[in-house]
Amino acid sequence: MWFNYISRVHSTCYATINEDCSFNAHKRLDLDFDKTQKCVEDSFSQPKERWASSTCSNSIIDVEIAYWKEFGTNIYPSVVINKKTYRGQIEPLSVFNAICASF
């Protein structure tokens, strides 16, 4: 669902991904926009009108930042295999071989 959504948003919204664009992508893909909105709202430490405040945090973003710091994956796209950042070519066969080699 995530990849379908992101693909749809980027192909139709270009550089302006906003709530209207997201709503239209949800509708087109038959996804529950209200459920997504609730998830977004619940991830912030303060109400929507205070999201821009420097004292407001976001639990999902905080987890991602910690992950980046731990594994050095702040370059996209990144792949982590068995808690180690993969440092090879990001193409299917190379990543597949690295995953298989990790077993």
C-alpha positions, 0 to 999 in steps of 0.5 A: 500500500505504501509504495502504491501511495507514494508512487501515486502521490509523486506522479500526480502531485509533483513538488506539492504534496499537500492534504488535497493531493494525499486525499485524492491519492487515497481515494484513487487507491481505495485507502482509508484517508481518515485512518491515515489522518488519525495516525498522523495526528496521533504521532504528534505530541501536541494538537495540530495548531501547535505542530509548527512549535519548536516544543512539538515532537513527532514520535514517528519522525523521532524513531526515524532520526534515531534509526538514521543515527544508529545505522547511518542510513541518512542517504536515500535509498538505504538498505539495512540488513541484520542491523548493518547498513548495506554499502553496495549498489542499490539495484535488485540483484546486488541487494538480493545477493547481500540479503542471501549472503547474510543468511 
